[in-house]
């Protein structure tokens, strides 16, 4: 037979002690079976107290907190006291530090972002201002690129010949004044002849004229008249040859330098200049010219024929007399710029290269300039082509003007 709760009527299972719905006991329990009891008014029972023998206890004062260690010392044994507000590392001070750190990070990030935007704006504006690139899309097939003509071989300029001169130039009639001695001599010289000058220190200027003779003006500067007389000018002369050389080191004798101003037949076959410290200027000459300097500048104006130059430290300037060179041209430098000025309508094959420097050329020349791993190079045919013009410098710029 089904058993039901006496209070609420809920069905009970076999062995059930209490109603699942209302909690009413299903039977009467003895005092020994009751594990817990409702505390009587006045506090919890002491040890040994039972429901039949209640004992009076003193209730806790209303002001005492059960979490107080004084009330329950065993509950708080070994524990650290709870941190108070504003005390310890985890209070508001830590929050303040973290807040300030976050504000700094945000400020720095915003500054970097703004600076980057400003930089990108100005860089883009500058690039747009400096260079406008126009892209043209070709229509149809592109023509084949023409091949560059091979450069003919050009020999390096020869080393100047060494000559032993025994005769000292007669300085009778020289102009002596102050710190200068000026010697002027004239030598007959055929247009098919040659001229050579060896110099240690002092500028050299040579120009062409129509007479078949050489006019030589030598100026010694510095020191006394006796010291200048000790610096002799050695020479060798024939109808087709004239050679001059400054004897000894002028500075060792107290002389500052020895300068030459010379006129030679315009179409003299060969002119050879060799100097240690000198600036050399040649103009209006049409023969084969070779200039070799240790230190100094070279200025060639209105020259033709085969021209070769070499300077270790100094600049070189060349301006041709004709629009088409009649022979190969070679210009070398180690430390210095080289500038070449061409006549309009020049016909030649040109090659220019520098190891540490730049190559510049006028646009209408049509030269192709290539940037290499070291330096730059320009190769191209001028006009219909012709004799080669070769320009080389180790450390310096090359400028080609029309």
QUINOR-V520294 format. One record per backbone hydrogen bond with DSSP energy under -1.0 kcal/mol. CO is the residue of the C=O (numbers start at 0). NH is the residue of the N-H. E is the energy in kcal/mol with one decimal. If there is no record, write none. Layout:
# QUINOR-V520294
CO&NH&E + CO&NH&E
This chain:
# QUINOR-V520294
2&11&-3.0 + 9&4&-2.2 + 12&15&-1.7 + 16&25&-2.9 + 18&22&-1.3 + 23&18&-1.9 + 39&42&-1.2 + 45&48&-2.2 + 60&63&-1.3 + 64&67&-2.0 + 67&70&-1.4 + 67&71&-2.0 + 75&78&-1.5 + 83&86&-2.2 + 90&94&-1.2 + 91&95&-2.4 + 92&96&-2.3 + 93&97&-2.7 + 94&98&-2.2 + 95&99&-2.4 + 96&100&-2.6 + 97&101&-2.4 + 98&102&-2.1 + 99&103&-2.2 + 100&104&-2.4 + 101&105&-2.3 + 102&106&-2.3 + 103&107&-2.8 + 104&108&-2.4 + 105&109&-2.2 + 106&110&-2.2 + 107&111&-2.6 + 108&112&-2.3 + 109&113&-2.4 + 110&114&-2.7 + 111&115&-2.4 + 112&116&-2.1 + 113&117&-2.4 + 114&118&-2.6 + 115&119&-2.6 + 116&120&-1.9 + 117&121&-2.4 + 118&122&-2.8 + 119&123&-2.1 + 120&124&-2.1 + 121&125&-3.0 + 122&126&-2.6 + 123&127&-2.0 + 124&128&-2.1 + 125&129&-2.8 + 126&130&-2.0 + 166&234&-2.7 + 170&173&-1.7 + 174&181&-2.8 + 176&179&-2.3 + 178&221&-2.3 + 179&176&-2.5 + 180&219&-3.0 + 181&174&-2.7 + 182&217&-3.5 + 184&215&-3.3 + 186&213&-3.6 + 189&192&-1.8 + 192&269&-1.3 + 193&241&-1.5 + 194&271&-2.3 + 195&243&-2.3 + 196&273&-2.2 + 197&245&-2.0 + 198&275&-1.1 + 199&276&-2.8 + 200&257&-2.1 + 202&259&-2.3 + 203&280&-2.3 + 204&261&-3.0 + 205&282&-1.7 + 206&263&-2.1 + 208&265&-2.3 + 210&212&-1.0 + 211&188&-1.7 + 213&186&-2.8 + 214&262&-2.2 + 215&184&-2.8 + 216&260&-2.4 + 217&182&-3.1 + 218&258&-2.9 + 219&180&-2.1 + 220&255&-1.7 + 220&256&-1.2 + 223&227&-2.4 + 224&228&-1.9 + 225&229&-1.1 + 229&231&-1.2 + 231&246&-2.9 + 232&168&-3.5 + 233&244&-2.2 + 235&242&-2.8 + 237&240&-1.2 + 238&189&-2.7 + 239&193&-1.6 + 240&237&-3.1 + 241&195&-2.0 + 242&235&-2.0 + 243&197&-2.2 + 244&233&-2.5 + 249&252&-1.1 + 249&254&-2.4 + 250&253&-1.6 + 256&220&-2.4 + 258&218&-2.5 + 259&204&-2.2 + 260&216&-2.1 + 261&206&-2.0 + 262&214&-2.0 + 263&208&-2.2 + 264&267&-1.8 + 265&285&-2.7 + 268&287&-2.7 + 269&194&-1.9 + 270&289&-2.4 + 271&196&-2.1 + 272&291&-2.3 + 273&198&-2.5 + 274&293&-1.4 + 275&294&-2.2 + 276&201&-2.4 + 278&203&-2.7 + 279&298&-2.5 + 280&205&-2.8 + 281&300&-2.7 + 282&207&-1.9 + 284&303&-1.5 + 287&270&-2.8 + 288&307&-2.3 + 289&272&-2.7 + 290&309&-1.7 + 291&274&-2.0 + 292&311&-1.2 + 294&277&-2.1 + 296&279&-2.7 + 297&316&-2.4 + 298&281&-2.4 + 299&318&-1.7 + 300&283&-1.8 + 302&320&-2.2 + 305&288&-2.8 + 306&329&-2.4 + 307&290&-2.0 + 308&331&-1.9 + 309&292&-2.8 + 310&333&-1.6 + 311&334&-1.1 + 312&295&-2.5 + 314&297&-2.7 + 315&338&-2.8 + 316&299&-3.0 + 317&340&-2.8 + 318&301&-1.7 + 318&302&-1.4 + 328&389&-2.8 + 329&308&-1.7 + 330&391&-2.7 + 331&310&-1.0 + 332&393&-1.4 + 333&394&-2.1 + 334&313&-1.7 + 336&315&-2.4 + 337&398&-2.3 + 338&317&-2.4 + 339&400&-3.0 + 340&319&-1.3 + 342&345&-1.2 + 347&381&-3.4 + 348&388&-2.5 + 349&379&-2.1 + 350&390&-2.5 + 351&377&-3.1 + 352&392&-1.6 + 355&395&-1.3 + 357&397&-2.8 + 359&399&-2.4 + 361&364&-1.5 + 362&365&-1.6 + 367&378&-1.7 + 369&376&-2.4 + 374&371&-2.4 + 375&353&-2.3 + 376&369&-3.5 + 377&351&-2.8 + 378&367&-1.3 + 379&349&-2.7 + 381&347&-1.6 + 381&384&-2.3 + 386&348&-1.1 + 387&328&-2.3 + 388&350&-2.5 + 389&330&-2.4 + 390&352&-2.2 + 391&332&-1.4 + 392&354&-1.3 + 393&355&-2.4 + 394&335&-1.8 + 396&337&-2.4 + 397&359&-3.1 + 398&339&-3.0 + 399&361&-1.6 + 400&341&-3.0
